Amino acid sequence: MGPLNGIKVIDLTSMVSGPVAAMMLGDQGAEVVKVEPLAGEQLRHLGEPHNGLPSTFYSCNRNKKSLALDLKSSRGKEVLWRLIEEADVLLQNFRPGAIERMGFSEEAVRKINPGIIFVSISGFGESGPYSHKRVYDPIIQGLSGATDIQADRKTGRPNMFRIILADKVSALTAAQAISSALFHRERSGEGQHIRLSMLEATVAFLWPEGMSGLVFADQKVDIRKTFSSIDLIYGTSDGHITISVISDKEWKGICEALGREDLIEDERFCSALARRKNADLRRQVVGAEVQKWTTDTLLKKLDAADVPCAPLLDRAELLDHPQIRESQAIEHEQVSGFGEVRQARPAARFSQTESAIRLRAPRLGEHSREILASLGFSEQEQDSLIEDDIARQYG
């Protein structure tokens, strides 16, 4: 059983930030009920489905049960209120003001369940000129400075991270905050409201090195030449590798591995500060030497010199890399109706309360009857809710 065994979570969220946060709680043992509109949340309809479920939805919604419910109806709201009575956590990522208009404000919810952890994830926060705007991950990347960090070194053209970044950073932030709020409640008995904006979560994530040039207001630096701008990809004679050299010992090691011992005491590179000031030149010199070697040969020489390095794997190669296989970072499971399903295992490994992938991502309304029954609805009442399109049961 996971460390959150016994914790009940209502997931009213859609897309990525909220669903992944709720999934992480589920990975750690929480009982998560995903409450969706009768047509399903938006992510169900994005991407190529496999037996009815797109892969991204699948990977954002494991360890959950699905209740399809019309929350615009009074009877649908009655069902949610019953869920709220028993819940420890409620997550929602509607735009600011929407949950209040639906009738489920924090104040109203807390009258029913004073100890609940009420979580509101938004794009930009609940105030300010952007608070009313619709938002997706690229919008946050643009506003957070992420695209400047990723800018082309030669042309200066801004670039996006080619993944969903802000949503997942927000999910990690939310899951951590919820665990802290549950711990506080355990000691004090107090529930609380966690307000989290994707913009603030992303800025905080990028800040330590990505915004290092902004930390000291009186220090005049070229922001694009600070730590975050380092490009650590080098071309070999038959591919690419990454090498990271920070300490003088590591600099000595790479010089010896490349057969360029003359660079060890070169005044342009002989200290961390010098190497940073001359970063472009250092990359050119090292890059020219790296190109003379094959990937495998150079990686062995760098490893022998204790220089941090690795090959650049494509996504398919990742599955068969010996480190990934040995650590069992990817779980392989035969799932009925889906064949072999691969999932990144929960990264935090608890010695006493193991995290686990217990449930595949649910089909829309797959557990509606089960959940309704657990809330005290009779079979006749369940039939009525389903026949009247208040709830939907899969199959």
KEKE-3310 file (N, C-alpha, C; in steps of 0.2 Angstrom, whole numbers, plus 5000, padded with zeros to 4 digits):
npx = (5004:5002:5010:4999:4988:4971:4967:4956:4952:4945:4945:4942:4948:4955:4964:4981:4989:4981:4976:4988:4994:4984:4985:4998:4996:4987:4996:5004:4995:4983:4965:4957:4945:4939:4930:4920:4913:4899:4902:4916:4932:4943:4956:4954:4950:4960:4974:4979:4968:4970:4962:4951:4957:4968:4986:4992:4982:4980:4992:4992:4982:4981:4978:4966:4948:4933:4920:4906:4897:4884:4886:4879:4866:4854:4853:4865:4874:4870:4876:4889:4891:4889:4900:4910:4907:4914:4927:4945:4953:4950:4952:4953:4953:4947:4943:4946:4933:4924:4921:4914:4903:4897:4893:4901:4910:4924:4920:4907:4909:4917:4909:4902:4912:4924:4937:4943:4955:4957:4960:4965:4970:4976:4979:4985:4983:4972:4969:4974:4979:4979:4971:4959:4960:4960:4971:4985:4999:5009:5007:5010:5024:5028:5026:5033:5047:5053:5054:5064:5075:5077:5081:5087:5105:5112:5104:5095:5082:5067:5062:5051:5050:5049:5040:5026:5028:5025:5013:5016:5026:5018:5009:5018:5021:5009:5005:5015:5012:5000:5002:5010:4999:4991:4999:5000:4986:4985:4992:4986:4972:4966:4959:4963:4965:4973:4980:4986:4996:4999:5009:5016:5021:5030:5039:5045:5051:5060:5068:5081:5093:5090:5086:5096:5103:5095:5095:5103:5100:5108:5119:5126:5124:5125:5111:5109:5120:5122:5122:5111:5112:5121:5127:5127:5129:5138:5145:5151:5162:5153:5140:5132:5135:5134:5143:5148:5156:5162:5170:5188:5195:5187:5189:5202:5202:5194:5203:5214:5208:5204:5217:5223:5232:5238:5229:5225:5231:5229:5226:5214:5205:5208:5202:5186:5179:5186:5183:5169:5168:5174:5166:5160:5171:5178:5168:5170:5183:5183:5173:5179:5189:5181:5175:5184:5183:5176:5159:5158:5171:5176:5167:5171:5184:5181:5173:5183:5191:5183:5174:5158:5147:5137:5128:5118:5102:5089:5071:5066:5077:5079:5072:5079:5091:5104:5105:5092:5085:5091:5087:5074:5065:5055:5040:5033:5018:5006:4990:4973:4965:4973:4985:5003:5008:5018:5024:5031:5038:5032:5043:5048:5054:5048:5053:5045:5032:5026:5025:5014:5008:4992:4980:4974:4972:4955:4941:4928:4917:4918:4917:4906:4894:4899:4904:4893:4885:4894:4891:4879:4868:4854:4852:4841:4840:4852:4850:4840:4847:4856:4848:4842:4852:4860:4871:4884:4887:4900:4900)
npy = (4994:5011:5027:5036:5029:5027:5040:5050:5057:5069:5072:5085:5090:5094:5090:5092:5097:5097:5083:5075:5079:5073:5060:5057:5057:5046:5036:5035:5029:5035:5035:5039:5048:5052:5064:5068:5077:5071:5069:5067:5072:5085:5080:5067:5067:5070:5066:5050:5037:5021:5007:5015:5024:5038:5039:5049:5053:5041:5040:5051:5048:5036:5024:5029:5030:5032:5043:5048:5062:5074:5090:5101:5099:5098:5085:5079:5087:5084:5071:5074:5082:5072:5065:5074:5075:5064:5066:5069:5078:5090:5093:5106:5114:5124:5140:5155:5159:5150:5138:5143:5148:5137:5132:5126:5133:5136:5140:5135:5122:5119:5121:5109:5100:5103:5100:5098:5098:5110:5113:5124:5126:5137:5146:5159:5164:5172:5185:5200:5206:5195:5185:5181:5174:5161:5146:5137:5126:5131:5145:5149:5145:5155:5167:5166:5167:5156:5153:5162:5157:5146:5151:5152:5151:5157:5165:5171:5169:5166:5150:5136:5124:5108:5100:5097:5108:5118:5113:5101:5104:5112:5102:5093:5103:5105:5092:5090:5101:5097:5086:5092:5100:5090:5084:5095:5096:5083:5086:5097:5097:5106:5110:5117:5130:5128:5138:5139:5145:5141:5149:5155:5144:5139:5149:5149:5136:5138:5148:5146:5143:5147:5160:5166:5178:5188:5188:5197:5213:5224:5219:5219:5210:5199:5192:5181:5175:5168:5155:5146:5146:5137:5126:5109:5099:5089:5085:5069:5059:5050:5052:5060:5067:5071:5081:5086:5098:5105:5107:5110:5098:5090:5097:5095:5081:5080:5086:5077:5066:5069:5071:5083:5090:5102:5111:5112:5121:5132:5149:5154:5144:5139:5140:5139:5151:5157:5148:5150:5163:5162:5154:5152:5151:5140:5130:5129:5125:5113:5106:5104:5095:5084:5080:5072:5059:5043:5039:5029:5026:5038:5040:5030:5034:5046:5042:5034:5044:5050:5060:5068:5061:5056:5046:5053:5048:5042:5042:5029:5021:5023:5014:5002:5005:5000:5006:5011:4999:4991:4998:4997:5008:5009:5002:4987:4980:4968:4972:4970:4971:4981:4976:4975:4987:5001:5011:5025:5021:5026:5038:5041:5030:5021:5014:5008:5010:5006:5014:5012:5006:5003:5003:5004:5018:5025:5020:5031:5035:5022:5017:5022:5016:5008:5018:5026:5017:5015:5027:5026:5026:5017:5003:5005:5019:5022:5017:5026:5038:5036:5033:5045:5053:5059:5053:5042:5026:5016:5004)
npz = (5000:4996:5002:5003:5005:5009:5008:5000:4984:4974:4957:4947:4936:4920:4904:4907:4919:4931:4930:4930:4942:4951:4947:4952:4965:4966:4961:4973:4981:4984:4983:4969:4961:4946:4940:4926:4912:4903:4890:4891:4896:4889:4885:4882:4869:4861:4850:4843:4846:4855:4855:4860:4869:4869:4869:4877:4886:4893:4899:4908:4917:4924:4938:4943:4945:4934:4934:4925:4923:4924:4928:4927:4930:4944:4950:4946:4953:4966:4967:4966:4978:4988:4986:4989:5003:5008:5004:5004:4997:4984:4968:4956:4940:4933:4924:4934:4944:4938:4946:4956:4950:4947:4959:4968:4977:4987:5000:5000:4999:5010:5021:5020:5022:5032:5033:5021:5008:4997:4980:4968:4952:4941:4925:4926:4939:4951:4949:4940:4924:4915:4920:4916:4905:4892:4893:4887:4887:4879:4879:4892:4892:4883:4891:4902:4900:4896:4882:4879:4885:4878:4866:4849:4848:4838:4830:4839:4839:4847:4855:4858:4871:4866:4872:4883:4896:4906:4911:4917:4926:4934:4939:4946:4956:4962:4967:4977:4985:4990:4997:5008:5013:5017:5027:5036:5040:5046:5058:5063:5061:5052:5036:5020:5007:4992:4981:4965:4951:4934:4928:4939:4944:4934:4932:4945:4944:4933:4938:4947:4939:4926:4927:4932:4930:4934:4947:4956:4958:4956:4949:4934:4920:4906:4902:4893:4893:4904:4916:4911:4898:4892:4880:4878:4869:4858:4843:4837:4827:4822:4828:4841:4858:4875:4886:4902:4910:4925:4936:4940:4940:4932:4920:4918:4916:4904:4895:4895:4890:4877:4872:4873:4882:4883:4885:4898:4907:4901:4900:4897:4900:4912:4925:4933:4932:4921:4911:4910:4906:4894:4886:4873:4865:4871:4869:4855:4854:4861:4854:4841:4844:4849:4838:4831:4836:4838:4844:4854:4858:4863:4874:4882:4885:4892:4903:4909:4914:4923:4919:4917:4906:4892:4880:4866:4866:4855:4857:4855:4857:4871:4878:4878:4884:4894:4907:4910:4908:4919:4930:4930:4925:4916:4916:4910:4905:4902:4896:4897:4882:4877:4874:4876:4887:4890:4903:4912:4927:4944:4950:4963:4976:4989:5004:5013:5010:4996:4980:4966:4950:4949:4943:4926:4915:4915:4905:4899:4911:4916:4929:4935:4940:4951:4959:4962:4969:4980:4986:4991:4983:4977:4966:4958:4958:4953:4940:4936:4936:4925:4914:4913:4908:4917:4923:4916:4911:4906:4893)
capx = (5000:5006:5009:4993:4982:4965:4966:4951:4953:4941:4948:4938:4952:4956:4970:4987:4991:4977:4976:4994:4994:4980:4988:5004:4993:4985:5002:5006:4990:4976:4959:4956:4939:4940:4923:4920:4907:4896:4906:4923:4936:4946:4961:4951:4948:4966:4978:4976:4966:4971:4956:4947:4960:4974:4991:4993:4977:4982:4998:4990:4976:4981:4976:4959:4941:4930:4913:4904:4892:4882:4886:4874:4860:4854:4854:4872:4877:4869:4881:4896:4891:4890:4908:4913:4907:4919:4934:4951:4956:4947:4956:4949:4957:4942:4946:4944:4926:4919:4919:4909:4897:4894:4890:4905:4915:4928:4916:4902:4912:4920:4903:4900:4918:4928:4944:4945:4961:4953:4965:4963:4975:4974:4984:4989:4981:4965:4969:4978:4976:4978:4968:4952:4962:4961:4978:4988:5006:5014:5006:5014:5031:5030:5025:5037:5054:5055:5056:5070:5080:5077:5082:5093:5111:5115:5100:5092:5075:5064:5060:5047:5052:5045:5036:5022:5032:5022:5008:5019:5029:5012:5007:5023:5021:5002:5006:5019:5009:4994:5005:5011:4993:4988:5003:4997:4980:4986:4994:4982:4965:4964:4960:4965:4964:4979:4980:4992:4995:5004:5014:5021:5025:5035:5044:5049:5055:5065:5072:5087:5099:5087:5085:5102:5106:5090:5094:5105:5098:5114:5124:5125:5126:5121:5107:5109:5127:5122:5122:5106:5113:5126:5125:5132:5129:5144:5145:5157:5163:5147:5134:5132:5136:5134:5148:5147:5163:5162:5176:5195:5197:5184:5192:5209:5200:5192:5208:5218:5204:5205:5224:5225:5234:5240:5223:5223:5233:5228:5223:5207:5201:5211:5197:5178:5177:5188:5179:5163:5169:5176:5162:5159:5178:5179:5164:5172:5189:5181:5169:5183:5192:5177:5173:5189:5183:5169:5155:5159:5178:5177:5163:5175:5189:5179:5172:5189:5194:5178:5171:5151:5145:5132:5126:5111:5098:5082:5066:5066:5083:5078:5069:5084:5097:5106:5103:5085:5083:5093:5083:5067:5062:5049:5036:5030:5013:5000:4984:4968:4962:4978:4992:5009:5008:5024:5023:5037:5036:5033:5050:5050:5053:5047:5055:5040:5025:5028:5021:5013:5003:4987:4974:4975:4968:4949:4936:4923:4911:4919:4916:4900:4889:4903:4905:4886:4884:4898:4889:4873:4863:4852:4852:4835:4842:4858:4847:4837:4852:4859:4843:4840:4858:4863:4877:4885:4891:4903:4898)
capy = (5000:5017:5031:5040:5024:5029:5047:5051:5063:5071:5075:5088:5093:5091:5091:5089:5099:5093:5076:5072:5079:5068:5053:5056:5055:5039:5032:5034:5025:5038:5033:5045:5048:5057:5066:5070:5078:5065:5068:5066:5078:5087:5076:5060:5067:5072:5061:5044:5032:5014:5004:5020:5029:5041:5037:5054:5053:5035:5041:5056:5046:5029:5024:5033:5028:5037:5044:5053:5066:5081:5094:5107:5097:5097:5078:5078:5091:5080:5066:5077:5084:5066:5063:5079:5074:5059:5067:5073:5083:5091:5097:5109:5119:5128:5147:5158:5161:5145:5133:5147:5149:5130:5131:5123:5137:5134:5142:5131:5115:5119:5120:5102:5096:5108:5098:5096:5102:5112:5115:5128:5127:5141:5148:5165:5166:5174:5192:5203:5207:5189:5180:5179:5171:5154:5145:5131:5126:5136:5152:5150:5146:5162:5173:5164:5167:5149:5153:5166:5152:5141:5154:5150:5154:5161:5170:5174:5168:5162:5143:5133:5117:5104:5096:5100:5109:5121:5109:5095:5107:5113:5095:5092:5108:5104:5086:5092:5105:5094:5081:5096:5102:5084:5083:5100:5094:5078:5089:5103:5096:5111:5110:5124:5131:5129:5141:5138:5147:5138:5154:5156:5137:5138:5154:5146:5131:5141:5153:5145:5144:5150:5167:5168:5184:5192:5188:5202:5219:5228:5216:5220:5204:5198:5186:5176:5171:5165:5147:5143:5147:5133:5121:5104:5094:5089:5080:5065:5057:5046:5054:5065:5065:5077:5081:5092:5099:5111:5107:5109:5091:5087:5100:5091:5074:5080:5088:5071:5061:5072:5072:5091:5092:5109:5116:5111:5127:5138:5154:5155:5139:5135:5140:5138:5157:5158:5144:5153:5169:5161:5148:5151:5148:5133:5125:5128:5121:5106:5103:5102:5089:5079:5077:5067:5053:5039:5040:5024:5027:5044:5039:5026:5038:5051:5038:5032:5050:5052:5066:5067:5061:5051:5047:5056:5043:5044:5040:5022:5019:5024:5008:4996:5007:4996:5009:5011:4992:4989:5002:4996:5014:5009:4996:4984:4976:4966:4975:4967:4976:4986:4973:4977:4994:5004:5017:5027:5020:5031:5039:5040:5023:5021:5008:5005:5011:5007:5017:5006:5007:4998:5003:5007:5024:5022:5022:5036:5032:5015:5015:5026:5012:5007:5024:5028:5012:5017:5033:5025:5026:5011:5001:5009:5026:5022:5016:5032:5043:5034:5033:5052:5056:5063:5049:5038:5020:5013:4997)
capz = (5000:4996:5008:5004:5006:5013:5006:4994:4980:4968:4952:4942:4931:4913:4901:4910:4925:4936:4930:4932:4950:4954:4945:4956:4972:4965:4961:4980:4985:4986:4979:4965:4957:4940:4938:4919:4908:4899:4883:4893:4896:4882:4883:4879:4862:4857:4849:4840:4851:4854:4858:4863:4873:4867:4874:4882:4891:4896:4904:4913:4921:4928:4945:4944:4943:4931:4935:4920:4927:4921:4934:4926:4933:4951:4952:4945:4958:4972:4967:4968:4985:4992:4985:4993:5010:5011:5001:5008:4992:4978:4963:4950:4936:4929:4924:4940:4945:4936:4951:4961:4947:4947:4965:4972:4979:4993:5006:5001:5000:5017:5025:5020:5023:5034:5033:5014:5004:4991:4976:4962:4947:4935:4921:4928:4945:4951:4948:4935:4917:4911:4924:4913:4898:4891:4893:4886:4889:4875:4882:4898:4890:4881:4896:4908:4899:4894:4875:4878:4888:4872:4860:4845:4850:4833:4827:4844:4838:4853:4853:4863:4873:4862:4876:4888:4901:4911:4914:4921:4932:4939:4942:4952:4962:4965:4971:4983:4990:4993:5002:5013:5016:5021:5033:5041:5043:5051:5064:5066:5059:5048:5029:5017:5000:4989:4974:4961:4944:4930:4927:4944:4945:4929:4934:4950:4941:4929:4941:4950:4934:4920:4928:4937:4928:4936:4954:4960:4954:4955:4945:4927:4917:4899:4904:4889:4894:4911:4916:4908:4890:4890:4876:4880:4864:4854:4837:4836:4820:4820:4831:4846:4865:4879:4891:4906:4914:4929:4941:4937:4939:4926:4914:4917:4913:4897:4891:4894:4886:4870:4870:4873:4889:4883:4887:4905:4911:4896:4905:4895:4902:4918:4930:4931:4930:4915:4906:4909:4902:4887:4885:4866:4862:4874:4865:4849:4854:4863:4849:4836:4846:4850:4831:4829:4839:4838:4851:4859:4860:4867:4880:4887:4888:4897:4909:4913:4917:4927:4916:4916:4899:4890:4873:4865:4864:4853:4861:4854:4860:4878:4880:4878:4887:4900:4914:4910:4910:4925:4935:4928:4925:4912:4917:4904:4907:4897:4899:4893:4877:4875:4873:4880:4889:4894:4907:4917:4934:4949:4951:4970:4978:4996:5007:5017:5007:4989:4975:4961:4945:4951:4938:4920:4914:4914:4900:4901:4915:4918:4936:4937:4945:4957:4963:4964:4974:4986:4989:4994:4978:4975:4959:4955:4958:4947:4933:4934:4934:4919:4909:4912:4906:4923:4924:4911:4913:4900:4891)
cpx = (5004:5005:5003:4987:4977:4963:4961:4951:4948:4944:4943:4942:4952:4962:4976:4989:4988:4977:4982:4996:4990:4982:4994:5001:4990:4991:5005:5000:4984:4971:4956:4950:4939:4932:4924:4914:4905:4900:4914:4927:4940:4951:4959:4951:4954:4971:4975:4975:4968:4966:4952:4951:4967:4980:4993:4988:4978:4987:4997:4985:4976:4980:4971:4953:4937:4922:4911:4897:4890:4881:4882:4868:4860:4855:4862:4876:4876:4874:4887:4896:4892:4897:4912:4913:4912:4926:4939:4953:4951:4951:4952:4954:4953:4945:4943:4937:4921:4917:4914:4903:4893:4891:4894:4911:4918:4923:4910:4904:4914:4914:4901:4906:4924:4936:4947:4951:4958:4959:4963:4969:4972:4980:4989:4987:4974:4964:4974:4975:4975:4974:4962:4954:4962:4968:4979:4995:5010:5013:5010:5022:5033:5030:5030:5045:5057:5058:5062:5076:5082:5079:5088:5099:5114:5111:5096:5084:5072:5062:5056:5051:5047:5041:5031:5026:5029:5017:5011:5023:5023:5009:5011:5022:5014:5003:5010:5016:5003:4997:5007:5005:4990:4992:5001:4991:4980:4988:4989:4974:4962:4965:4962:4964:4971:4978:4986:4991:5001:5010:5019:5025:5031:5040:5048:5053:5061:5070:5079:5093:5096:5087:5091:5104:5101:5091:5097:5104:5103:5119:5122:5128:5122:5117:5108:5116:5128:5122:5118:5108:5118:5123:5130:5131:5135:5143:5152:5157:5157:5141:5135:5132:5135:5139:5147:5153:5162:5168:5183:5197:5194:5187:5199:5207:5198:5198:5213:5214:5204:5212:5226:5227:5237:5235:5222:5225:5232:5224:5216:5202:5203:5207:5190:5176:5179:5185:5172:5163:5171:5172:5161:5166:5179:5175:5167:5179:5187:5178:5173:5187:5187:5175:5178:5188:5176:5166:5157:5166:5179:5173:5167:5181:5187:5176:5178:5192:5189:5175:5163:5150:5140:5131:5119:5107:5091:5077:5065:5071:5083:5076:5074:5091:5098:5104:5096:5082:5084:5089:5076:5063:5056:5046:5033:5024:5008:4994:4978:4965:4967:4985:4997:5008:5014:5022:5029:5034:5036:5040:5052:5048:5053:5049:5050:5033:5026:5023:5020:5008:4998:4982:4977:4971:4961:4945:4931:4918:4912:4917:4910:4896:4893:4903:4898:4884:4887:4895:4882:4867:4861:4852:4847:4837:4848:4855:4844:4842:4855:4854:4841:4846:4861:4870:4878:4889:4894:4901:4891)
cpy = (5006:5022:5035:5035:5027:5036:5047:5057:5063:5075:5078:5091:5090:5093:5088:5091:5096:5086:5072:5073:5074:5061:5052:5054:5048:5034:5030:5032:5028:5035:5039:5044:5054:5058:5070:5072:5072:5064:5067:5072:5079:5082:5069:5061:5070:5067:5054:5039:5025:5011:5009:5025:5031:5039:5042:5054:5047:5037:5047:5054:5039:5030:5029:5029:5034:5037:5050:5056:5073:5085:5100:5105:5096:5090:5076:5081:5087:5075:5069:5079:5078:5064:5068:5078:5069:5061:5071:5078:5083:5096:5100:5114:5122:5135:5150:5160:5155:5140:5137:5147:5142:5128:5127:5127:5134:5134:5137:5124:5114:5118:5113:5098:5101:5106:5096:5100:5103:5115:5118:5129:5131:5143:5154:5168:5169:5181:5194:5202:5200:5184:5177:5175:5164:5152:5138:5131:5131:5143:5154:5150:5153:5167:5172:5165:5161:5149:5157:5161:5147:5144:5152:5154:5159:5166:5174:5173:5163:5155:5140:5126:5113:5098:5100:5101:5112:5117:5104:5098:5109:5107:5093:5096:5106:5098:5087:5096:5102:5089:5086:5098:5096:5083:5089:5098:5088:5081:5094:5102:5101:5109:5117:5124:5132:5132:5141:5140:5143:5143:5155:5149:5137:5143:5152:5141:5133:5145:5151:5146:5148:5157:5170:5175:5190:5193:5194:5209:5223:5225:5216:5214:5203:5191:5180:5172:5169:5158:5144:5142:5141:5127:5115:5098:5095:5084:5076:5063:5053:5047:5060:5063:5072:5076:5087:5093:5106:5112:5107:5102:5088:5090:5096:5084:5075:5082:5081:5066:5063:5072:5079:5093:5099:5114:5116:5118:5133:5143:5156:5150:5136:5136:5140:5145:5159:5154:5147:5159:5168:5155:5147:5148:5141:5128:5124:5123:5114:5102:5100:5096:5083:5076:5072:5060:5050:5040:5035:5024:5032:5043:5035:5030:5043:5047:5036:5038:5054:5059:5064:5067:5056:5052:5050:5050:5046:5041:5032:5019:5018:5017:5002:4998:5003:4999:5009:5004:4989:4992:5001:5003:5014:5002:4994:4979:4974:4968:4973:4973:4981:4983:4975:4985:4996:5010:5018:5025:5026:5032:5038:5033:5023:5014:5004:5005:5012:5010:5012:5009:5001:4997:5007:5014:5021:5024:5027:5033:5024:5013:5019:5022:5010:5012:5026:5023:5014:5023:5032:5025:5019:5009:5004:5016:5027:5022:5023:5038:5042:5035:5041:5056:5061:5060:5045:5032:5017:5006:4996)
cpz = (5000:5002:5009:5004:5011:5011:4999:4991:4975:4963:4947:4937:4924:4910:4905:4917:4931:4936:4932:4939:4953:4953:4950:4963:4971:4965:4968:4984:4986:4981:4975:4960:4952:4938:4931:4917:4905:4893:4885:4893:4890:4880:4880:4871:4858:4856:4846:4845:4849:4858:4863:4867:4870:4872:4879:4887:4895:4901:4909:4918:4924:4935:4947:4942:4940:4932:4930:4923:4924:4927:4933:4929:4940:4953:4951:4951:4965:4973:4969:4975:4990:4991:4990:5001:5013:5008:5006:5004:4987:4974:4957:4946:4931:4929:4931:4939:4942:4941:4955:4957:4946:4954:4970:4974:4985:4999:5006:5002:5007:5022:5026:5023:5026:5033:5026:5012:4998:4986:4970:4958:4942:4931:4924:4935:4945:4950:4943:4928:4913:4914:4921:4907:4898:4891:4891:4887:4885:4877:4888:4897:4887:4886:4902:4907:4896:4887:4874:4880:4882:4866:4856:4847:4844:4831:4833:4844:4844:4850:4859:4865:4869:4866:4880:4894:4907:4915:4919:4927:4937:4942:4948:4958:4966:4970:4977:4988:4993:4998:5009:5017:5020:5028:5038:5044:5048:5058:5068:5065:5054:5040:5027:5010:4997:4982:4971:4954:4941:4929:4933:4946:4940:4930:4939:4948:4937:4932:4943:4945:4928:4921:4932:4936:4931:4944:4958:4955:4952:4951:4938:4923:4910:4901:4899:4889:4901:4910:4912:4900:4888:4886:4876:4875:4859:4849:4837:4829:4818:4824:4836:4853:4869:4885:4895:4911:4918:4933:4937:4936:4933:4920:4913:4914:4906:4892:4890:4890:4879:4868:4869:4880:4889:4885:4894:4909:4906:4900:4903:4898:4909:4925:4928:4929:4923:4909:4905:4905:4895:4884:4877:4863:4865:4870:4858:4849:4856:4857:4843:4838:4846:4843:4828:4831:4838:4844:4856:4862:4865:4874:4885:4889:4893:4903:4913:4916:4922:4925:4915:4909:4898:4883:4872:4862:4861:4857:4861:4858:4868:4881:4882:4881:4893:4907:4915:4912:4917:4931:4935:4929:4921:4914:4911:4907:4902:4900:4894:4888:4874:4873:4878:4881:4893:4897:4911:4924:4939:4951:4959:4973:4986:4999:5010:5014:4999:4984:4969:4956:4946:4946:4931:4919:4912:4908:4903:4905:4917:4925:4939:4942:4951:4962:4966:4970:4981:4990:4992:4989:4976:4968:4955:4953:4953:4940:4931:4932:4927:4913:4908:4910:4911:4924:4918:4913:4906:4899:4892)
residu = (MET:GLY:PRO:LEU:ASN:GLY:ILE:LYS:VAL:ILE:ASP:LEU:THR:SER:MET:VAL:SER:GLY:PRO:VAL:ALA:ALA:MET:MET:LEU:GLY:ASP:GLN:GLY:ALA:GLU:VAL:VAL:LYS:VAL:GLU:PRO:LEU:ALA:GLY:GLU:GLN:LEU:ARG:HIS:LEU:GLY:GLU:PRO:HIS:ASN:GLY:LEU:PRO:SER:THR:PHE:TYR:SER:CYS:ASN:ARG:ASN:LYS:LYS:SER:LEU:ALA:LEU:ASP:LEU:LYS:SER:SER:ARG:GLY:LYS:GLU:VAL:LEU:TRP:ARG:LEU:ILE:GLU:GLU:ALA:ASP:VAL:LEU:LEU:GLN:ASN:PHE:ARG:PRO:GLY:ALA:ILE:GLU:ARG:MET:GLY:PHE:SER:GLU:GLU:ALA:VAL:ARG:LYS:ILE:ASN:PRO:GLY:ILE:ILE:PHE:VAL:SER:ILE:SER:GLY:PHE:GLY:GLU:SER:GLY:PRO:TYR:SER:HIS:LYS:ARG:VAL:TYR:ASP:PRO:ILE:ILE:GLN:GLY:LEU:SER:GLY:ALA:THR:ASP:ILE:GLN:ALA:ASP:ARG:LYS:THR:GLY:ARG:PRO:ASN:MET:PHE:ARG:ILE:ILE:LEU:ALA:ASP:LYS:VAL:SER:ALA:LEU:THR:ALA:ALA:GLN:ALA:ILE:SER:SER:ALA:LEU:PHE:HIS:ARG:GLU:ARG:SER:GLY:GLU:GLY:GLN:HIS:ILE:ARG:LEU:SER:MET:LEU:GLU:ALA:THR:VAL:ALA:PHE:LEU:TRP:PRO:GLU:GLY:MET:SER:GLY:LEU:VAL:PHE:ALA:ASP:GLN:LYS:VAL:ASP:ILE:ARG:LYS:THR:PHE:SER:SER:ILE:ASP:LEU:ILE:TYR:GLY:THR:SER:ASP:GLY:HIS:ILE:THR:ILE:SER:VAL:ILE:SER:ASP:LYS:GLU:TRP:LYS:GLY:ILE:CYS:GLU:ALA:LEU:GLY:ARG:GLU:ASP:LEU:ILE:GLU:ASP:GLU:ARG:PHE:CYS:SER:ALA:LEU:ALA:ARG:ARG:LYS:ASN:ALA:ASP:LEU:ARG:ARG:GLN:VAL:VAL:GLY:ALA:GLU:VAL:GLN:LYS:TRP:THR:THR:ASP:THR:LEU:LEU:LYS:LYS:LEU:ASP:ALA:ALA:ASP:VAL:PRO:CYS:ALA:PRO:LEU:LEU:ASP:ARG:ALA:GLU:LEU:LEU:ASP:HIS:PRO:GLN:ILE:ARG:GLU:SER:GLN:ALA:ILE:GLU:HIS:GLU:GLN:VAL:SER:GLY:PHE:GLY:GLU:VAL:ARG:GLN:ALA:ARG:PRO:ALA:ALA:ARG:PHE:SER:GLN:THR:GLU:SER:ALA:ILE:ARG:LEU:ARG:ALA:PRO:ARG:LEU:GLY:GLU:HIS:SER:ARG:GLU:ILE:LEU:ALA:SER:LEU:GLY:PHE:SER:GLU:GLN:GLU:GLN:ASP:SER:LEU:ILE:GLU:ASP:ASP:ILE:ALA:ARG:GLN:TYR:GLY)
# end
